[in-house]
Amino acid sequence: MLAINSNGVLVDQYAKQKFLLKKYSINTLVFVWKAFFKTLAVLLKLGAFVLKIVSYIFLGMTAILLLLFVTRRR
């Protein structure tokens, strides 16, 4: 559909709507991807933190078992 805008220029409304739809759908896709990767990064950081805590627990348990083993031998 052709229309005249406020500047007096002939504009194809359908093409304009199609362009805007395409533009906003691409922006939405970019937003979704950014949110996905940010969530993934947060989950990876959280996983690394949990892994660090678990490794410290196992290190502590190993140290305690080693101490028990050494003191029992004497």
trRosetta pair geometry for C-beta under 8 A, 3 or more apart (Angstrom, degrees):
i j d omega theta_ij theta_ji phi_ij phi_ji
1 12 7.5 130 69 -160 39 56
1 13 4.5 -22 74 44 93 121
1 14 5.8 115 18 -32 69 95
2 10 5.9 -4 -171 -172 110 99
2 11 7.1 150 -154 77 60 39
2 12 6.0 -37 -97 -99 68 58
2 13 7.2 -171 -100 -2 14 88
3 10 7.6 154 82 -152 27 55
3 11 5.6 -29 69 64 77 89
3 13 5.2 51 8 -49 117 113
4 8 6.1 -7 -178 -144 111 37
4 9 7.0 152 -152 71 66 27
4 10 5.9 -38 -96 -93 70 55
4 11 7.2 132 -117 15 20 84
5 8 7.4 -63 72 4 63 16
5 9 5.4 -11 41 57 105 82
5 11 5.0 52 -33 -9 108 133
11 16 6.0 25 167 -43 114 136
12 15 4.0 44 101 18 118 115
12 16 6.4 162 89 -18 62 86
13 16 5.5 -58 -148 37 32 114
13 17 6.2 30 156 -18 68 105
14 17 5.9 -53 -147 36 29 108
14 18 6.2 30 153 -20 63 109
15 18 5.6 -54 -145 38 31 114
15 19 6.2 34 153 -22 65 106
16 19 5.7 -54 -149 35 29 112
16 20 6.4 26 154 -16 64 107
17 20 5.8 -55 -146 38 31 110
17 21 6.1 34 154 -22 65 107
18 21 5.7 -53 -146 36 28 113
18 22 6.3 28 154 -18 63 107
19 22 5.8 -57 -148 37 29 110
19 23 6.1 31 153 -21 65 108
20 23 5.5 -53 -144 37 31 114
20 24 6.2 20 161 -11 66 108
21 24 6.2 -60 -143 42 25 101
21 25 6.1 24 158 -19 63 111
22 25 5.9 -57 -142 37 26 109
22 26 6.4 27 157 -18 62 106
23 26 6.0 -60 -155 35 26 108
23 27 6.5 25 150 -17 63 108
24 27 5.3 -50 -144 37 38 114
24 28 6.2 42 153 -23 67 102
25 28 5.5 -48 -147 34 33 114
25 29 6.4 38 151 -22 63 103
26 29 5.5 -52 -149 35 33 114
26 30 6.4 34 152 -19 65 103
27 30 5.7 -52 -148 36 32 111
27 31 6.3 35 151 -21 65 106
28 31 5.5 -53 -148 36 32 114
28 32 6.3 33 153 -21 65 104
29 32 5.7 -52 -147 35 30 111
29 33 6.4 28 154 -16 64 106
30 33 5.8 -56 -148 38 30 110
30 34 6.2 31 154 -20 66 107
31 34 5.8 -55 -146 36 29 110
31 35 6.3 28 155 -18 64 107
32 35 5.8 -56 -148 38 29 111
32 36 6.2 33 152 -23 64 107
33 36 5.5 -52 -147 34 32 115
33 37 6.4 24 158 -13 66 106
34 37 6.1 -59 -147 40 29 104
34 38 6.2 30 155 -19 65 108
35 38 5.7 -55 -144 38 29 111
35 39 6.2 31 156 -19 64 107
36 39 5.9 -58 -151 37 27 110
36 40 6.3 28 151 -20 63 108
37 40 5.3 -49 -144 37 35 116
37 41 6.3 40 154 -22 65 102
38 41 5.7 -51 -149 34 32 113
38 42 6.5 31 152 -18 64 104
39 42 5.7 -54 -149 36 32 110
39 43 6.3 30 153 -17 65 107
40 43 5.8 -56 -147 38 30 110
40 44 6.3 31 154 -20 65 106
41 44 5.7 -54 -147 36 30 111
41 45 6.4 30 154 -18 64 105
42 45 5.8 -54 -149 37 31 111
42 46 6.3 32 152 -19 65 107
43 46 5.5 -53 -145 38 32 113
43 47 6.2 36 153 -21 65 106
44 47 5.5 -52 -146 36 31 114
44 48 6.4 33 154 -20 64 104
45 48 5.7 -52 -148 35 31 111
45 49 6.4 34 151 -21 64 105
46 49 5.6 -53 -150 34 32 114
46 50 6.4 31 153 -17 65 105
47 50 5.8 -53 -146 37 32 109
47 51 6.2 34 153 -20 65 108
48 51 5.6 -54 -145 38 31 114
48 52 6.4 36 152 -24 64 103
49 52 5.7 -52 -151 31 30 113
49 53 6.6 29 151 -17 63 103
50 53 5.7 -53 -151 35 33 111
50 54 6.3 32 152 -17 66 107
51 54 5.7 -54 -146 39 31 111
51 55 6.2 32 154 -21 65 105
52 55 5.8 -54 -147 35 29 110
52 56 6.5 30 153 -19 63 104
53 56 5.8 -55 -151 35 31 110
53 57 6.5 34 150 -21 65 104
54 57 5.6 -51 -150 33 34 114
54 58 6.4 30 154 -15 66 105
55 58 5.8 -55 -147 40 33 109
55 59 6.2 38 151 -23 65 106
56 59 5.4 -51 -145 36 32 115
56 60 6.3 35 154 -20 64 104
57 60 5.8 -55 -151 36 29 112
57 61 6.4 29 151 -18 64 106
58 61 5.5 -51 -144 37 34 112
58 62 6.2 38 154 -22 65 104
59 62 5.7 -53 -149 35 29 112
59 63 6.4 30 152 -19 63 105
60 63 5.6 -54 -148 35 32 111
60 64 6.3 30 154 -18 66 105
61 64 5.7 -55 -147 37 31 110
61 65 6.2 29 155 -16 66 107
62 65 5.8 -56 -146 39 29 109
62 66 6.1 31 154 -20 64 108
63 66 5.7 -55 -146 37 29 112
63 67 6.4 30 154 -19 64 105
64 67 5.7 -53 -149 36 30 111
64 68 6.4 31 152 -18 64 105
65 68 5.6 -53 -147 37 32 112
65 69 6.1 34 153 -21 66 107
66 69 5.6 -54 -146 37 30 112
66 70 6.2 27 156 -17 65 107
67 70 5.8 -56 -143 38 29 108
67 71 6.1 20 161 -12 66 110
68 71 6.1 -59 -140 42 26 103
68 72 6.0 26 160 -22 63 113
69 72 6.0 -59 -145 35 24 111
69 73 6.8 30 155 -28 60 105
70 73 6.0 -53 -155 23 31 114
70 74 7.5 31 153 -23 60 100
71 74 6.2 -49 -161 21 39 112
